[in-house]
Amino acid sequence: MSGIRLIAGLGNPGPEYARTRHNAGFWLLDELAWQLKATFKSESKFFGEVARANTPAGEVWLVKPMTYMNLSGQAVVALARFYKILPDEILVVHDELDLDPGVARYKQGGGHGGHNGLKDIIAKLGSPNFWRLRLGIGHPGERNEVVNFVLKKPRSEEQEQIDGAILRALDTLPTVLSGDFAAAMKMLHTAR
């Protein structure tokens, strides 16, 4: 069973987006890099900020695409091709409208659910079979409010719930890195 070799956290670059809901993937990667004592460096050939971390399960690459959300696939595919990483060895961390704040879920494959970052990764990778870590941000209730909603800061209680979900998800990452998604899902999906 192969483990995860590349973790991509999705978001938009720039200080104006830093605390917006769409950047939940960046938040998790920043925390993960801190825990693993890995340092992000800007890598133009990989269209993003990249860090290499050594874990008990082996080396893992972390990337935060700096292309804006709708071109996230460029960074993911550039790294995956360069290091010969297969789709099922990739974990993409992203904000998820269909889950409430405080909820995090693993999933492999499937569609993009209207998420422009996932849409671009699926198109450029030529496969939907990568793993996803979906961080719930809630839904504004109106479809035409979605863009506005994801580009705004969460309310403080929502931020606390999202931060809690990120920490619970990070607790499961050693299990994920070793390739045991069934155990990681059980841990995360039953955690409260």
N, C-alpha and C positions, 0 to 999 in steps of 0.2 A: 504494500500500500504506500503510494508516494505521498510525501508531505507537501507543505506549501513552501515554495522557494521565492515567491514574489508577493508582496502585499502592497496594493495600490490604495491610497486613501483619496477620495474624490473631493474636490472643492474648487473654488475660484481664487486666483492669486490677487494680492493687493489688500491693503489695510481696510478698505471700505467693505470688503467681503468677509474679513477674518472671523467675525463673531456671528455671521448669518447661518441659518439652519442648513443651507446647502453645503456648508463647510464641515459638517459633522465628521466626514471621513478624514479630513485634515486633523481635526481635534484628536481623534483616536491615534493617528500615526505619530503626532507630536508626543503624546503620552507614552506610546510604545517605544519610540526612539529614546526617550528619557529613561524608561525602565531598562532598556537594553544597552544604555550608554553608547548609543550610535549617534553620529552627527550628520545632519543633512548638508549636502553640498549642491550648489547649482550645477547641473550637467546639461549643456545645450544639446548634446547629441541624443540625450534621452528626454528632451523637452520638459524637464522638471527638476525638482529637488530630490536627490537620491542619497540613501544611506545604506551601508552594508552592516549587518549585525551578525554576530556569531551567537548561536543558541545551542543548547544541548542536542537539538535535533539536526544541527548543521547550519550552514550559512543561509541567511535570508536577506533579500533585497527589499528595501522600502522605497516607495516613490510617491511623491505628491506632484501630479501633473501641473505645470504652470502655463497651460495652453487655454485656460477657461474650460468650463465643464463640457461643452459640446464637442471638444476635440481631445477628450481624455484618452482616447484610444491610441493617439500618437505615442505618448510616453510609455504606456503599458506594452504596446507591440514592439517598440524600439528596444526596450529592456528584455522582453521575452525572447526576441529573435537573437539578440546579441549573446545572451547567456543560455540559449537553447532550453527555455522554460516552456513546458506544455500548458495548455489551458487549464487542466485540472490541478496544476501546481500553482495557480494564481488565485489570490483572494482579493476581491475588490470590496472596499469598505465605503458605504454610501448612505446618505440620508434616505429615509423611506416614509413617504406620505401615508401609506396604508397601515402603519403601526403607530401606536400612541407613544408619546415621549416616555422614556423609561423602559421601553421594550426593545430588545435586540434579538435578531434571528439569523441563523445560518441558512443558506440555501445553495444548491448547485444547479446551474443551468436555468432555463426558463427565458421568458421575454424580458423586455426592458421596462415595461409598465409606464412608458412615457418619460422615463428618466433619461435625459440627453447624454449624460456621461456613460451610462450602460449601453445606450443605443450605439454610440460611437465605438465603444470597446468591442461590442459584438460584431459590428460591421468591419472594423479594421483587423480584428483577430480572426475573423471568419468562423467563429464558433461561439455559442452561448454557454459552453460547458465549464466555464470558470466558476469558482465559488464566490458567493457574495456574503458579506456580513451587513445586514440591513439594520440601520440605527433609526428607530422610530422618532419622527418629529411631529406626528399628528397631521391632520388635514384641515384646511381652512373651512371646509364645508361646501364651498363653491368652486367649480372647476376653473372659472375665469380668474379666481383669486390666487391660484397656485403659484404663478411666477412671482407675484408680489410677496407671497407668504414665505417661499423658500429663501428669498433674498432679504429677509428681515431677521433681526435678532429674536431668539425665543424669549418669552417672558421668564422672569427669574426662577419661578417654580419649575417651568419646563426645562430650563437650563440645568437645574439640579437633577432632574429626572434623567435627562440625556447623559449628563456626566456620570451618574450612577450606572447607567446601562453600559457606558464605555468601560468603566472599571470592571464590571461583571464580565463583559466580553473579553477584556484583557486577561482576566483570570483563566479563561479557557484557551488562550492562544498557545501555550506550550503543548496542549493536547492536539490542537489543530496542526501545529507545525510538525508534529510526529505523524500526522496523517490519520488520526483517529477521530474523524468527524462525527461518528455516531455518539461517542462519549462526550465530545464537546457540545453537540446539540443538546444532549440530555442535560448536561450541566447548565447550559445557558438558558434553554427553553423552560426549565423548571425553577430557575433562580428567581428570587423575589427580593 
